[in-house]
C-alpha cells in the first residue's frame, strides 16, 4: 500500500498549511481532484528536486462520510474538544487539510497555488498558515521541538495504519492539528530556570531532566506517557513555528496510526493527573484551533480517478 510520503517526511525549512471547507454537491469532483493530488506533488518534487518537497492531503472527520460514504477508517472520530479552568482545546473543524513542506518557500507557494487551482470552485480556502524552521529546530519559546520524535523506520510504525489494524485503510494516518498562539512577552519574562522546569529540559543544550528532577507539571512529564505494559505512547510530530512580529506560535501536527495517543496526551496536558497536575506550559500558550482528519493512502485516493 503506497502511503503519502509527506506524512513521514523529515524536517524541512518551510511549510504551508491550507485548510479548506467543501461546497455541498461537489463530492464527485473533490474525490477526482484528490485522486490527482499525489501525481501533482510528484511532478513538482521532480522539477524542484533540490527543495526536498513533500506533501499530504487529509479529509476532515466531520466531512469524511459525505465524501466517502461507503468506507470509514475504524477509529476516525471528531477532534476531542476539552477544557478545564482556563485551559481549552477548541474544535474548529475543516473539511480538507493540505500540508506542503520543502526547503524553498517559493516552491511551497507555487505548489499551494496549483493545489488551489486543482480543487477550484469545489472548496473555500478558510485559512492558510506559513511555518518555518526556527534556528536549530526550536519552537519560538527557545526550546528544541520534537526531540522525542521516532526516527528511521520506526516513524512509519508510529505514523501509519497497519493492515492488521484496518485492511482498507492501511498506509493511512490519523492527523490532528492545533494552531497555538504563544504569550511571548509573559514567557520571556520568566527566568531560564523556570522555563526549563516548565518544559522539563535544559534550554541551551536540550538535555532532558532526570526522572527525579522532572516536575509533575512539566510539558515532558505530561506528554511522556506509558501504556499499561510500560511502553512509550508515541506520535509523530510534524509541527513548525509560525508568526509575524505581533502574533507568534506553533502549528502543531500529530500524525499517528491511531487517534488515541494524541487524545491521551492532550487530556494529560489539560486535565492533568490524579493530583490535578496539568501542563504548566498551557499558561503561556493557547490553542486557537483544533481539527481531526484522516490522510488515506495514495492507492485509496487513486481508485476515484
ZITA-V748179 format. One record per residue. N is the residue number from 1. PSI is psi in whole degrees, -180 to 180 (* if undefined). OMEGA is omega in radians with two decimals (NA if undefined). NEAR is the number of other ideal C-beta (glycine too) atoms within 10 Angstrom. Layout:
BEGIN
n=[N	N]
psi=[PSI	PSI]
omega=[OMEGA	OMEGA]
near=[NEAR	NEAR]
END
This chain:
BEGIN
n=[1	2	3	4	5	6	7	8	9	10	11	12	13	14	15	16	17	18	19	20	21	22	23	24	25	26	27	28	29	30	31	32	33	34	35	36	37	38	39	40	41	42	43	44	45	46	47	48	49	50	51	52	53	54	55	56	57	58	59	60	61	62	63	64	65	66	67	68	69	70	71	72	73	74	75	76	77	78	79	80	81	82	83	84	85	86	87	88	89	90	91	92	93	94	95	96	97	98	99	100	101	102	103	104	105	106	107	108	109	110	111	112	113	114	115	116	117	118	119	120	121	122	123	124	125	126	127	128	129	130	131	132	133	134	135	136	137	138	139	140	141	142	143	144	145	146	147	148	149	150	151	152	153	154	155	156	157	158	159	160	161	162	163	164	165	166	167	168	169	170	171	172	173	174	175	176	177	178	179	180	181	182	183	184	185	186	187	188	189	190	191	192	193	194	195	196	197	198	199	200	201	202	203	204	205	206	207	208	209	210	211	212	213	214	215	216	217	218	219	220	221	222	223	224	225	226	227	228	229	230	231	232	233	234	235	236	237	238	239	240	241	242	243	244	245	246	247	248	249	250	251	252	253	254	255	256	257	258	259	260	261	262	263	264	265	266	267	268	269	270	271	272	273	274	275	276	277	278	279	280	281	282	283	284	285	286	287	288	289	290	291	292	293	294	295	296	297	298	299	300	301	302	303	304	305]
psi=[124	118	164	116	-31	-21	-36	12	151	171	148	-179	-30	151	159	124	127	124	124	152	139	151	140	143	-2	20	-43	-45	-41	-40	-43	-39	-43	-30	-25	-6	-50	-34	-39	-47	-42	-38	-46	-36	-34	-42	-33	59	-29	-14	-12	45	138	161	161	159	140	149	133	145	-36	-13	-15	-51	-29	-36	-40	75	-16	-22	140	133	141	-36	9	125	166	161	136	75	133	165	151	129	-126	13	122	147	93	157	114	79	146	156	-37	143	124	124	117	134	138	-176	9	120	-29	-35	-42	-44	-44	-47	-43	-40	-44	-33	-43	-38	-38	-46	-29	-139	1	-13	163	132	111	-37	146	139	135	125	163	153	132	116	-128	52	35	154	164	-12	-13	-3	145	134	143	26	-37	10	143	155	159	-141	-22	-24	-44	-39	-41	-41	-31	143	132	151	-30	-25	-46	94	-45	-33	23	140	-5	-178	145	126	132	138	147	129	108	140	122	144	79	-37	-47	-40	-44	-17	-17	141	151	-39	-38	-42	-44	-39	-37	-39	-42	15	158	151	-49	-51	5	47	126	140	149	161	-41	-21	-11	123	145	-26	1	152	-42	-41	-42	-24	-12	73	157	150	175	-23	-2	8	146	136	121	151	162	117	128	35	156	150	157	168	173	-169	-19	-36	123	146	-159	130	102	134	124	130	126	159	-10	150	-12	-44	-42	-45	-40	-43	-43	-42	-38	-38	-45	-49	-25	-171	-168	-24	4	15	107	178	111	-19	-28	-6	-9	4	148	131	122	-17	165	126	150	141	169	131	102	167	160	-39	-40	-45	-37	-17	-12	12	*]
omega=[-3.11	3.14	3.06	-2.99	-3.11	-3.13	-3.05	-3.11	3.08	-3.04	3.06	-3.13	-3.03	3.08	3.06	-3.13	-3.13	3.13	-3.07	2.85	-3.04	3.04	3.10	3.09	-3.12	-3.04	-3.12	-3.14	-3.12	3.08	3.13	3.11	-3.14	3.09	3.14	-2.99	-3.04	3.09	3.09	-3.14	-3.13	-3.14	3.11	3.11	3.09	-3.11	-3.10	-3.00	-3.12	-3.09	-3.11	-3.12	2.96	-3.12	2.95	3.07	-3.12	-3.07	-3.08	-3.12	-3.11	-3.11	-2.99	-3.04	3.09	-3.10	-3.11	-3.02	-3.05	-3.09	3.10	3.08	-2.96	-3.04	-3.07	-3.13	-3.13	3.08	-3.08	3.11	-3.14	3.12	3.06	-3.06	-3.14	3.14	-3.05	3.00	-3.07	3.06	3.13	-2.95	2.98	-3.13	-3.13	3.06	3.10	-3.11	-3.13	-3.09	3.08	3.09	3.13	-3.14	3.12	3.09	3.08	3.14	3.13	-3.13	3.11	3.10	-3.13	3.06	3.11	3.09	3.13	-3.12	2.99	-3.06	-3.13	-3.06	2.94	3.02	-3.06	-3.10	3.01	-3.09	3.06	3.07	-3.13	3.03	-3.11	-3.12	-3.09	3.10	-3.10	2.92	3.14	3.01	3.13	-3.13	3.09	-3.08	3.06	-3.11	-3.07	3.14	3.05	-3.09	3.05	-3.11	-3.14	3.09	-3.13	-3.14	3.14	-2.95	-2.93	3.07	3.11	-3.13	3.13	3.11	-2.98	-3.02	-3.08	-3.03	3.05	-3.11	3.06	-3.09	3.04	-3.03	3.04	3.11	3.01	3.03	-3.14	3.04	-3.08	2.98	-2.96	-3.12	3.14	-3.14	-3.08	3.08	-3.11	3.01	-3.10	-3.11	3.11	3.08	-3.13	3.09	3.14	-3.14	-3.07	3.10	3.00	-3.00	-3.03	-3.04	2.98	3.09	-3.13	3.07	2.99	-3.06	-3.08	3.14	-3.07	3.14	3.14	-3.13	-3.08	-3.13	3.13	-3.14	-3.07	-3.14	3.13	-3.00	3.09	3.04	-3.10	3.14	3.13	3.11	3.12	3.03	-2.96	2.90	2.99	3.14	3.07	-3.02	3.03	3.04	3.03	2.99	3.04	3.08	-3.10	-3.08	-3.09	-3.14	-3.12	2.99	-3.03	3.10	3.04	3.10	-3.03	3.12	-3.13	3.07	-3.01	3.13	3.12	-3.11	3.12	3.14	-3.13	3.13	3.10	3.13	-3.01	-3.08	3.07	-3.13	-3.10	3.12	3.12	3.12	3.14	-3.13	-3.08	3.09	-3.12	3.01	-3.08	3.05	-3.04	3.06	3.14	3.08	3.06	-3.10	-3.13	-3.09	2.90	3.10	-3.07	3.06	3.08	-3.13	3.12	-3.10	-3.05	-3.14	-3.13	3.06	NA]
near=[17	12	22	26	16	23	26	22	18	11	16	22	16	20	26	22	22	23	24	24	15	21	14	6	8	16	16	11	16	23	16	14	22	24	16	14	20	22	11	16	24	14	12	20	20	9	11	17	9	9	22	17	26	21	28	28	25	29	27	25	25	18	19	20	12	14	18	19	9	6	12	15	24	11	16	20	14	14	25	18	14	17	12	14	11	8	17	15	22	15	15	17	18	23	23	25	23	25	26	27	27	25	16	17	15	11	22	25	14	18	26	19	11	14	23	15	10	16	23	11	8	18	21	12	15	13	14	13	17	18	24	13	17	19	10	7	14	16	23	19	25	15	21	19	20	14	13	12	17	17	7	7	8	13	18	17	14	20	24	26	27	13	12	7	15	19	11	16	24	19	21	30	28	28	28	26	25	24	20	23	16	21	14	17	8	11	19	12	10	14	8	11	10	12	19	20	18	23	24	24	20	16	16	10	7	15	11	16	17	7	8	5	11	16	17	14	21	23	20	19	20	26	20	18	15	9	11	5	5	6	9	12	18	20	25	24	20	28	20	26	22	21	19	7	5	6	11	20	23	24	21	22	23	23	25	23	23	18	24	16	22	23	18	16	20	24	17	19	20	20	16	19	12	5	8	11	15	21	24	21	24	22	15	19	24	18	23	14	21	23	23	27	31	23	27	29	21	20	14	24	24	16	9	15	10]
END
